[in-house]
């Protein structure tokens, strides 16, 4: 399942040079851009560093890491760990990355009372491949339940035949965090990563945060405002990002299998992209009444929620702000 959430935020002014008056040109951070793929969708990275050759060499390492992570999380690659698990119902010797992200997904499922659930994939398949088939949807509902995923020593096993995982609602955040870890280890103090979710290192070229254009959820071709992100992560969930063949959208309530109504868009910021990623989906499902408590359960998180009636609710304080 390929999401289009990266289109919900647009990087503004990423090519601006850092103003460092008084320093020689050779020591002034220069901008290096990269574009590629993360889990089969477009990704982009902007680096600022005084040695462009070092930036380019580091991006080679980043590309290798993206390939490694795709071999774990890509649902469309039959050889990936998650695809092999879904096909057979068991996976021996899962990678540390898969166990870490699955653990984070299960924790989000528990905190959200099932509003987020990594075993939702059968519902998405029923809605996509057999639209309007109520029996198929009913059958898929019996396969949802993160508690039936057993992560014993050295393996992952499904408790019911036909269960499947999707970590697309949280793995992009993990990927962004992994890239940020590599960049920091290579001495980058300023970077902007778009790996499906946005992860910033530092406070941007002007020191006031990286400028991100917020797409208008009611008219996705228009920029509705600007967000500033400093040294943290930003994730967006909105039903306008992907439509299903039956006319619904891809954000499903795992408990009912229905597309979630009532909320148009959820934007979450947090120091870690994996948390922002999962929380943005969970908030979208649990709704406005439970949003405050769920945000409060994740220190450092902030959320901006647009309701279907046009009202905007805000919770918490995180690394992003409206410009």
C-alpha positions as CSV (number, residue, x, y, z in Angstrom):
1,X,0.0,0.0,0.0
2,X,1.7,3.2,-1.2
3,X,0.6,6.3,0.6
4,X,0.6,9.8,-0.8
5,X,1.1,11.6,2.5
6,X,4.4,13.1,1.3
7,X,2.3,15.3,-1.0
8,X,0.5,16.7,2.0
9,X,3.5,18.8,3.0
10,X,5.8,20.6,0.5
11,X,9.2,21.7,1.4
12,X,9.6,25.5,0.9
13,X,13.0,27.2,0.3
14,X,15.0,24.1,0.9
15,X,17.8,25.4,-1.4
16,X,18.4,28.6,0.6
17,X,22.1,28.9,1.7
18,X,22.9,29.3,5.4
19,X,24.0,32.9,6.1
20,X,27.4,32.7,7.9
21,X,28.9,36.1,7.5
22,X,32.6,36.4,8.2
23,X,33.4,32.8,7.3
24,X,35.4,31.9,4.2
25,X,33.5,30.5,1.3
26,X,35.3,27.1,1.6
27,X,33.8,26.7,5.2
28,X,30.3,27.9,4.4
29,X,27.7,25.1,4.4
30,X,26.6,24.3,0.9
31,X,23.3,22.7,-0.2
32,X,23.2,19.2,-1.6
33,X,20.0,17.6,-2.8
34,X,19.1,14.0,-3.3
35,X,15.9,12.4,-4.7
36,X,15.1,8.7,-4.8
37,X,12.7,6.1,-3.4
38,X,11.6,4.9,0.1
39,X,9.3,1.9,0.1
40,X,8.6,2.4,-3.6
41,X,7.6,6.1,-3.3
42,X,9.4,9.3,-3.9
43,X,11.8,10.5,-1.2
44,X,14.0,13.5,-0.9
45,X,16.9,14.7,1.3
46,X,18.5,18.1,1.6
47,X,21.9,18.4,3.3
48,X,23.9,21.5,4.3
49,X,27.6,20.9,4.8
50,X,30.8,22.8,4.0
51,X,32.2,19.7,2.1
52,X,29.8,18.7,-0.7
53,X,31.9,15.6,-1.5
54,X,31.3,14.3,2.0
55,X,27.6,15.0,1.7
56,X,27.5,13.0,-1.6
57,X,29.5,10.1,-0.1
58,X,27.1,10.0,2.9
59,X,24.1,9.9,0.5
60,X,25.6,6.7,-1.0
61,X,25.4,5.2,2.5
62,X,21.9,6.5,2.9
63,X,20.8,4.8,-0.3
64,X,22.2,1.5,0.8
65,X,20.3,1.8,4.1
66,X,17.1,2.6,2.2
67,X,17.6,-0.5,0.2
68,X,18.2,-2.6,3.3
69,X,15.0,-1.3,5.0
70,X,12.9,-1.9,1.8
71,X,14.0,-5.5,2.0
72,X,12.3,-5.6,5.4
73,X,9.2,-3.5,5.0
74,X,8.2,-3.3,1.4
75,X,4.8,-5.1,1.0
76,X,5.2,-5.3,-2.8
77,X,8.6,-7.1,-2.7
78,X,7.8,-10.8,-2.3
79,X,11.3,-11.4,-0.9
80,X,10.9,-8.8,1.9
81,X,10.6,-9.9,5.5
82,X,7.0,-8.6,5.9
83,X,5.9,-10.1,2.6
84,X,7.3,-13.5,3.5
85,X,5.6,-13.3,7.0
86,X,2.3,-12.4,5.3
87,X,2.6,-15.3,2.9
88,X,3.4,-18.0,5.3
89,X,2.1,-16.8,8.7
90,X,5.5,-17.2,10.3
91,X,9.0,-15.7,10.0
92,X,12.1,-17.1,11.6
93,X,15.0,-14.9,12.7
94,X,13.3,-11.5,12.0
95,X,15.5,-8.4,11.8
96,X,15.9,-6.1,14.7
97,X,14.3,-3.4,12.6
98,X,11.1,-5.4,12.0
99,X,10.8,-6.3,15.7
100,X,11.4,-2.7,16.8
101,X,8.8,-1.3,14.4
102,X,6.3,-4.1,15.2
103,X,6.8,-3.4,18.9
104,X,6.1,0.3,18.4
105,X,3.0,-0.5,16.3
106,X,1.6,-2.8,19.0
107,X,2.3,-0.2,21.7
108,X,0.4,2.4,19.6
109,X,-2.4,-0.1,19.2
110,X,-2.7,-0.6,22.9
111,X,-2.6,3.1,23.7
112,X,-5.2,3.9,21.1
113,X,-7.6,1.1,22.1
114,X,-7.3,-0.5,18.7
115,X,-7.6,2.7,16.7
116,X,-4.2,1.8,15.3
117,X,-3.6,-1.8,14.5
118,X,-0.8,-3.2,12.3
119,X,-2.9,-6.3,11.3
120,X,-5.3,-4.1,9.3
121,X,-4.0,-5.3,6.0
122,X,-6.8,-7.9,5.3
123,X,-9.3,-5.0,5.6
124,X,-7.4,-2.9,3.1
125,X,-7.2,-5.9,0.7
126,X,-11.0,-6.6,1.0
127,X,-11.8,-2.9,0.4
128,X,-9.4,-2.7,-2.5
129,X,-9.8,-6.1,-4.3
130,X,-13.5,-6.9,-3.5
131,X,-15.2,-3.5,-3.2
132,X,-18.8,-3.7,-1.9
133,X,-18.4,-7.3,-0.9
134,X,-19.8,-7.3,2.7
135,X,-18.9,-11.0,3.3
136,X,-15.3,-10.4,2.3
137,X,-15.2,-7.4,4.7
138,X,-16.8,-9.5,7.5
139,X,-14.2,-12.2,7.0
140,X,-11.4,-9.7,7.0
141,X,-12.5,-8.3,10.3
142,X,-12.0,-11.6,12.0
143,X,-8.3,-11.5,11.0
144,X,-7.6,-8.1,12.7
145,X,-6.1,-8.1,16.2
146,X,-2.5,-7.3,17.1
147,X,-2.7,-9.4,20.2
148,X,-2.7,-12.5,18.0
149,X,0.8,-11.8,16.7
150,X,3.2,-13.8,18.6
151,X,6.8,-12.5,18.8
152,X,8.5,-15.4,20.5
153,X,12.3,-15.9,20.7
154,X,13.7,-15.8,17.2
155,X,10.4,-15.7,15.2
156,X,7.1,-13.9,14.5
157,X,4.0,-16.0,14.1
158,X,0.4,-15.2,13.4
159,X,-2.2,-16.7,15.7
160,X,-4.9,-17.1,12.9
161,X,-4.5,-18.3,9.4
162,X,-4.9,-15.5,6.9
163,X,-3.7,-12.7,9.1
164,X,-1.4,-10.1,7.5
165,X,0.6,-7.1,8.7
166,X,1.1,-3.7,7.2
167,X,3.6,-1.3,8.8
168,X,3.1,1.4,6.3
169,X,1.5,3.6,8.9
170,X,4.7,3.6,11.0
171,X,7.6,2.2,9.0
172,X,8.2,5.4,7.1
173,X,8.8,7.2,10.4
174,X,11.3,4.6,11.4
175,X,13.1,5.0,8.1
176,X,13.3,8.8,8.5
177,X,14.7,8.3,12.0
178,X,17.3,5.8,10.7
179,X,18.4,8.2,8.0
180,X,18.7,11.0,10.6
181,X,20.8,8.7,12.8
182,X,23.2,8.1,9.9
183,X,23.5,11.8,9.1
184,X,24.2,12.8,12.6
185,X,26.9,10.1,12.9
186,X,28.5,11.7,9.8
187,X,28.6,15.1,11.4
188,X,25.5,16.8,9.8
189,X,24.0,19.5,12.0
190,X,21.4,20.6,9.3
191,X,19.3,18.3,7.1
192,X,15.8,17.8,6.0
193,X,14.6,14.3,5.2
194,X,11.4,13.4,3.4
195,X,11.0,9.6,3.6
196,X,7.2,9.6,3.6
197,X,7.3,11.5,6.9
198,X,9.4,14.6,7.4
199,X,12.4,14.6,9.8
200,X,14.5,17.7,10.4
201,X,18.0,17.9,11.9
202,X,18.7,21.4,13.1
203,X,16.6,24.6,12.7
204,X,16.9,25.3,9.0
205,X,18.8,27.8,6.9
206,X,17.5,30.9,8.8
207,X,17.5,29.4,12.2
208,X,13.7,29.7,12.5
209,X,12.8,26.2,11.5
210,X,12.4,24.4,8.2
211,X,9.5,25.9,6.2
212,X,6.9,23.4,5.1
213,X,3.9,24.2,3.0
214,X,0.7,22.7,4.4
215,X,-1.5,21.4,1.5
216,X,-5.2,22.5,1.8
217,X,-7.0,19.2,2.4
218,X,-10.2,20.6,0.8
219,X,-8.2,21.6,-2.3
220,X,-5.0,19.5,-2.4
221,X,-3.4,21.5,-5.3
222,X,-3.3,24.6,-3.1
223,X,-0.9,25.6,-0.2
224,X,-3.1,26.6,2.7
225,X,-0.3,27.7,5.1
226,X,3.2,27.3,6.4
227,X,4.5,25.1,9.2
228,X,8.0,25.5,10.8
229,X,9.8,22.4,11.9
230,X,12.9,22.5,14.1
231,X,14.9,19.4,15.0
232,X,12.1,16.9,15.0
233,X,9.5,15.1,12.9
234,X,6.2,15.9,11.3
235,X,3.6,13.4,10.0
236,X,0.3,14.0,8.2
237,X,-2.8,11.7,7.9
238,X,-5.7,12.6,5.6
239,X,-8.2,10.6,3.7
240,X,-7.6,12.8,0.6
241,X,-4.2,11.1,0.3
242,X,-5.5,7.9,-1.3
243,X,-8.9,6.8,-2.5
244,X,-10.2,3.2,-2.6
245,X,-12.2,1.6,-5.5
246,X,-15.4,1.7,-3.5
247,X,-15.2,5.4,-3.1
248,X,-13.8,5.4,0.5
249,X,-10.3,6.4,1.6
250,X,-7.3,4.4,2.9
251,X,-7.5,5.4,6.6
252,X,-9.6,2.5,8.0
253,X,-10.9,1.9,11.5
254,X,-9.4,-1.5,12.3
255,X,-12.5,-2.3,14.4
256,X,-15.1,-1.8,11.6
257,X,-13.1,-1.8,8.4
258,X,-14.8,1.5,7.4
259,X,-13.1,4.6,6.2
260,X,-12.9,7.2,9.0
261,X,-15.2,10.2,8.8
262,X,-15.3,13.2,11.1
263,X,-11.7,14.2,10.7
264,X,-10.3,15.6,7.4
265,X,-6.6,15.9,8.4
266,X,-4.3,15.2,11.3
267,X,-0.8,16.7,11.6
268,X,1.5,15.5,14.4
269,X,4.9,16.7,15.4
270,X,7.2,14.8,17.8
271,X,11.0,14.5,18.3
272,X,10.8,11.0,16.7
273,X,9.3,10.3,13.3
274,X,8.2,6.8,14.2
275,X,6.0,8.2,17.0
276,X,4.7,11.1,14.8
277,X,3.9,8.6,12.0
278,X,1.9,6.2,14.1
279,X,0.2,8.8,16.2
280,X,-1.1,10.8,13.2
281,X,-3.0,7.7,12.0
282,X,-4.2,6.7,15.5
283,X,-5.6,10.2,16.2
284,X,-7.4,10.2,12.9
285,X,-9.2,7.0,13.9
286,X,-9.9,7.6,17.6
287,X,-11.4,11.0,17.0
288,X,-11.5,14.4,18.6
289,X,-12.9,13.2,22.0
290,X,-9.9,11.0,22.7
291,X,-7.3,13.0,20.9
292,X,-6.1,15.0,23.9
293,X,-5.5,12.0,26.1
294,X,-3.6,10.2,23.4
295,X,-1.4,13.1,22.6
296,X,-0.7,13.6,26.4
297,X,0.4,9.9,26.5
298,X,3.3,10.8,24.2
299,X,5.4,13.5,25.8
300,X,6.8,16.0,23.2
301,X,3.9,15.4,20.8
302,X,1.7,18.1,19.4
303,X,-1.3,17.7,17.0
304,X,-3.4,19.9,14.7
305,X,-6.7,18.2,13.8
306,X,-9.1,19.6,11.2
307,X,-12.6,18.3,11.7
308,X,-15.1,17.7,8.9
309,X,-17.1,20.8,9.9
310,X,-13.9,23.0,9.4
311,X,-13.0,23.4,13.0
312,X,-9.3,23.1,14.0
313,X,-8.3,21.6,17.3
314,X,-4.8,21.8,18.8
315,X,-3.2,19.6,21.4
316,X,0.2,19.6,23.1
317,X,3.5,21.3,22.3
318,X,6.0,19.8,19.8
319,X,8.9,20.7,17.5
320,X,6.6,22.3,14.8
321,X,4.6,25.5,14.8
322,X,2.4,27.5,12.4
323,X,4.3,30.3,10.7
